[in-house]
Structure formats: C-alpha cells, structure tokens
Amino acid sequence: MTSRQAAIRGAGPVSSRRSTPRGETRAQTAPGFPRTRLRRNRREPWLRRLVAESVLTASDLIWPAFLCEGVGKRDPIASMPGVVRYSVDAIVEAAGEAKSLGIPAVALFPEVPAERKTPDAREAVNPENLICRAARALKSAHPDLGVICDVALDPFNSDGHDGILIDGYVDNDRTVEVLCRQALVQAEAGCDVIAPSDMMDGRVGAIRDALDQAGYDRVCIMSYAAKYASAFYGPFRDAIGTKAVLKGDKKTYQMDAANSDEALREVGLDIAEGADMVMVKPGMPYLDIVRRVRDEFGLPTFAYQVSGEYAMIKGAAQRGWLDNDRVILESLIAFKRAGAAGVLTYFAIEAARLLNES
C-alpha cells in the first residue's frame, strides 16, 4: 500500500475477522452436524436478538423531506404514496415528531416555483430561498435535530440539471463556483451538514475551502461520492418539479451503473478533498458498492434508499403483494448488513415507529 492510499483509507481496515488456516474458512473449521446445529441460536426471539450481527435503530435513519412554498401545506406526491411536500411551518411540526421518535437528522429538498428557476440557478444562492428559511426555522425550533442541506442546482435550474448548462453541456468549474456560494448561504442559515449531490469534479475541496475561509469549519460535508445515473430517481424528480424541465440526461456527470472500481476512485478523491462522510446512491441496487466503500476506507458511509425504491415497496404493499412493515424493516437492515453507518429513507418516520413499538 502506498502512503497516499494509507492516508485516504484513514481509519484503516474495519474487518475483525480472525485468521484461519490457508484455504479454509471459519465455517470449515467449526464442528459439523450433529454437534453443530445452527438452528439452536434461532430458537427464541430473545436469542435471535442476542446473536444478531446487525442492528437497526431509529438513530440509524435520516429523513429526507420535501419543501414547498405556502403556509400550513402538506401536498401529497402522487408517485410516492404517503410522502408530502411541507411548507416551512409544517416541516417544523413534522420534524418535531421525527425527533421524538429518535431520528437524529432531516435532509431538505425544495420544490422551487417555476418563476424562480433560471439557467444560472440564482435562487440557489439567495439567503431567503426555501431551503435557507426552512433550515433557520428548524434550528430555532429543534436545535438538537441535525439539518442536512442538499448542494446541487437541479431544483433551481430551469434546465433541470445539477449544474450550469453551457452549449448543452454541464460546465464543471462554473458549477463549482455556484455550489460554493450555495453552501455558504446554507451554512449561514444554520445547516449542520452540507451534502453535495451534484457529482462535479473537485467540488468537495472547493466547498471545504469556502466554508473554512468563511468561519464555518465546524460544518460537516457528507459527499454524495458515488451517485449513479439511475432510473430509480423518477419520483424524486416529480417531488421537486424537475422531471418536466430536464433536458437530456445526467450521464456525463453521474456514474455509470456498470462501474464499481470507479466508485472507489470517486470516494477516495472526495475523502482526500475533505469529506467527513460519504454516500452511495441509490441504495439497495448498489449494496455491493456500500460494502466495498466501507471496507476500503473505513469512513462513515451512508446510503440513500431513493424514491424509486420507496415507490416500489409502498406500491406493492398497498396492493397486498408485500407485507408493508416487514419489508420496510428488512430492506433497511440490508443497509446495515452491508456496512452503512446510516440510511436516508422516506420510510424513516414509519420505520422509527415500527422499531420503537418492537
């Protein structure tokens, strides 16, 4: 291992596996049947809990919430049954419930009115935009609830892209300049964690420098380090109002679903640039990436159970094809089993209730 690789890996290997003779696994060194009966440890509920290798609690969940303009509004999103857009006053109330259930943080995503969307995404850097107003209100009402703010331009961009479109192509460096200004207004509004989801090259380092120079050195960066150009984002784009305006696709900056090694390169670069935490998105179709990232770098690694995943589970459950409660919890424990430190999920409140009841 080179010194650079060692520096990027940071905390080093996370495996606690004991060594076994060459060519053997631990399973092969154990006594065989009938002396070994694995079912013994599954006999009673308390015993299954005692030997569980992975544990899911409400503190593992981050709640992504959609915002809208207005007062007292909870607008349903048709493609995400049970999910709504909240006005600022309504998100403060809903976040209080999330906090009471043990959920540690909320991630904010705005539906920006069409008249405020522009090719240069100028509303993104407005200190009075929807995200900033919501962040201030949440930190005032719930100071011990974490507020995570998305840094990307797609909600504010009339082209629907995460960056500034120049001659049909998203301009990386010009976008990064705007992202830094966006991060600063969010930090000023009280955001605890800046979450760049744009996948521009070099943006983590630029944002870290901008935050530090402005005195926001305590603000964390949770980088969407391995974000794939996925078909699972459709309902999310309905929720923030970008599906109708998106021109083309995002394959020139989000990752190719065929690539795994490239994800490690992306994550390593973001860590070297100052990311405090990293994220893999989407979630369940990319659990192999979660595991590789966690094993390789040992940094807190999060996963996003995205809108398409939510819609499929909820849609099937509503039709009686799946057991809603069991499938929700089974899907979430899969992230913990893969090594995720936590999960962004639209099931957060529902899952937290189920976990607290059990």
N, C-alpha and C positions, 0 to 999 in steps of 0.2 A: 504493500500500500504506500502510495506517495504521501508526502507531508500535506499536500493540498487535499487529497482525499480524506486524510485523517482529520484535518481541520473542518471540512464540510460535514463529516459524519458526527462531529460534536460529541454527543454522549456515548458514542461507540456502540458496539453490539448490544442488542436488547435481549438476545436469547439466553435463557437459563438452562438450556438442555445439557444434561450430563453426558459425558463421553461414554461410548460403548465400543466394544472391540470392533476393529476394522471390518466393514462389510455386514455388520449386524445392526439392527435397530433395537430400541428398548423393548418393543413388543416381542422380539425374538428371544430376548434374554429372560423374559418372565416365564414362570412355570406354566405348563399347558393345562388344558381341560383334563380331568375334572377338578384338579387342585385350584385352578384359577377359574372363577365364574364371575365375569364382568357384571352380570345382572345383579349381583349382591348389592352393589353400590347404587342401584336404581330402585331398590325395593320400596322405599318410603319417600314422601315429599321432602322431609327434613334432611334425609340423607343425600338426595339429589342436590339440594341447595348447598349442602356442606362440601360436596366434591365438585361443584360447578367450576369449570375452568374460566368462564367469562361471566361477568355480572353487569347487568344493565340497571341503571337507576335514573331518576329524573335529572340528576346533576350531569348526566352524560348528554343531555338534549339541548339543542339550541333551536329556538322557534323563529323561523322566517315569517315575517308579517308584511303584508302589503298595505300601502297607504293610499289615500285619496283625499282630494280637497273636500271641504264642507264641514258641517257640524253634525254630530250625532249620527254619522253614517256608518253602515255596515253593509256594503254592496256585495252580494253573492257573485262568485265567479263560476260560470256555468260548467267549464271544463275541469273544475276542481271542487267536486261536491263537498260542502261543509266548510270551504275556505271563503273568506270575505276580504274585501278591502276596507280598512278602517280610516276614518277621519282622525285627526290628531287627538281630539278629546276621547274618542272611542278606543284608540290604541293604548292610551294611558290606563283606561279601565281594564282592558283585556290583559295588558301586561301585568297588572296587579294580581290577576288570577294566576297567570303563568308563574309569577314569583312565589305565590302562596303554595303552589304545587311542587316547588323545589327546582324549577327550571332556572338556570343561572343567567341566561342571556337571550336577547332578542336581536334578530338581524332584520334590518329595514330595507324595503324595496318600494319605490314610489310609482304610482300611475300619474304621469305628468300630463296636464291638459294639452291638447294638440296645439293650441295657440302659443304655448311656451316652448315647443320643440323647434329647434333651429339647426341648420347644418353645422354650426360651430358649438352646439350644445352649451350655450352660455348660461342657461338656467342651472347647470351643474355647479357653477361657481358662485351662485347667488346665495349669500348668507341667510336669506329668508326663504330659501326653497323648502319644499315639503319635508325632505329628509332632515334638514337642519332644525326646522321648527319642531318636528317630532322628537328629535334627539334631545333638545333642550327641555321639552315637556316631560319626557321620560326620566331624565336625570334629576329634574326638580321633584317629581312625584315619587320616584323609586331610585334613590341614589345608589343603592346597593345592587341594582339589577344591571348587568352588563349590556351595553348598547354597541352593536356591531353595524357599521355602515358600509354598504357596497360602494366601491370606487370603480365606476365604469360609466360610459357615456350613453349607452343604448336607451335608457328611459328618457333622456333629454335630447337625443339626436333625431332630427327629422328623417334621417336615413335608416334609423333602427340599428345602427352598428355600435359596437363598443368603443369606437374611435372616430377620429375625424376623417371623412372620406374626401380624397383628392383625386380627381380624374378616375373615379371608380375604384380606387384602392385605398385601404385604410393606412394613413400615414402614421408610422410608429412614433417617430420622435416628436412630431407636433402633438400627437395624442398624449404622450407622456407629460408634456408641459401642462396640458389642461388637467390631467389627472392629479398632478401635484397641487394645483390650485384647489381642485375639488376636495382633496384630502385635508387641506388646511382649513377650509370653511367647516368641514365636518368635525375636525378636532376642536376648533374654536367653539362649536355648538355643544361639545361635551362628549363626543363619541369616544368610547374606550378602546375599540379595536377597528382599525382601518382594514378593509378586506378588498384588495384589488382583484377584480374578476375579469379583467379586460384581456389578459394574455399578451400584452405588448412586451417586447424585449426591453429589459433594463428598468422597468417601472418601479420595482421594489426598491432598488438602490436610490433612485431619484426621489421617491416618496419619503424614504427614510431620512435622506439628507434634508429635504424640505421641512419635515416635521422637527427634526433635531435643531435646525437653524432657527426655527420659529419658537423654540422652547417647549415643544411637545414631545420630548424624549421619552416620556412615560407612556405614550400611546403605542399600543401593540400593532403589529402588522400580521394579519392572517392572510397569507397569499393563496389565492386560487392557483396553485402552482402547476397542477396537471388537470386542466379543464379541456374536455374533449368537445369537438364539433359534433354534438349529439342530436339525434331526433327526439330525445326524451324531454326537450325543453319547451315543447309546444304550448302546454297550458300556462307555463310561466309567462310566455310572451303574450298570451291573452290577458293575463293578470296585470301586466304593466303597460299594455297597449302598444306593443312594438311589432306584433305579427303582421299587421296590415301595412305598415310602412317599411318593413325591412326589404332592402334592395339586395338581391343576390343571397349569398350565404356567408358563413363566418369561417370557412375552411382555410383561409390564408393566415389566420392568427390563432384559432383554437386547434387543438391537437387532432391528429388522425386516429380514429378508433383502432386502426391496425397496429399501433405502436405502443410498446411497453418500455423498452430501453430509453426511448426519448423522454419519457416521463421522469426518469431518474436524472437525466441531464437538466430538465426544466427545474426540478425540485432543488438540485444541487446549486444551480445558479441563484435561485431565489434565497436559499439559505446563506450563500456567500454574500448576497447583497443586503442581508439584514432581516429577513423574515423571522418572526418569532414562532410562528406556527404555519403549517402548510395544509392545503386541502386538495382532495381529489373529487372531481365532479364529472359525470354523475356518480351515483353510489353503487347500487347492487350489481349492475353490469360490469363494474370496474373494481370489484373487491380484490382481484389479483394485484391491481396497482396499489391499493391501500396497503396490502401486506408487503409488497416489495419496498415501498417508500418507508414504511415503519421499520422494517428490518435493516434497510440500508443506512438510514440516517439517525434513527432514534429520537427524532424531533417530534413534538406533539403533532399528530397527523389526524386531520378531520376529514369527514366525508359528507357529501351533500346528497341526501335522498331526494331527488329532484321531482319536479311537478309531474312528469310523465309516470314516474314510479308510483307516486301518490295516487294519481288518477286511475291507474290500472288496478291497484289494490282496492281502492274505495269503490270503483265501479263494479268490480267483480263481487265485492262483499254486499253491495246494495242489491245485487241480483240473486243473492243467495248461493253463489258459486264458491265462495270462500267464507271461512269464519273470521269475521272482521277483527275481533280482539286478538285472537291467537296469531293471525297472520301479521298484524301490526308488530307485535312483540317479537315474533320470530324473525321478521325482516330486520328489526333493529339490533337484535343480539348478534346477527350475522356481521354487522359492522364492528362490534366489539371483538368478536372472534377473529376477525381479520386484522385487528390491531389498532383500530381507530380509537383516539382519545375521546371523541365525541361525534355527534351526528347532528347536522342541520336537517330538520324534518318537519314537514307540515303536520305530522302526527304528534308533535311534541306535547301539546296540551292533552290530547286524548290518551296518549301513551303514559303520560305522567299520572293521570287519574287511575289508569289500569294498574300501574306499578304501585301506587300508594294504596289502592284497595287490596292488593295482594299481600 
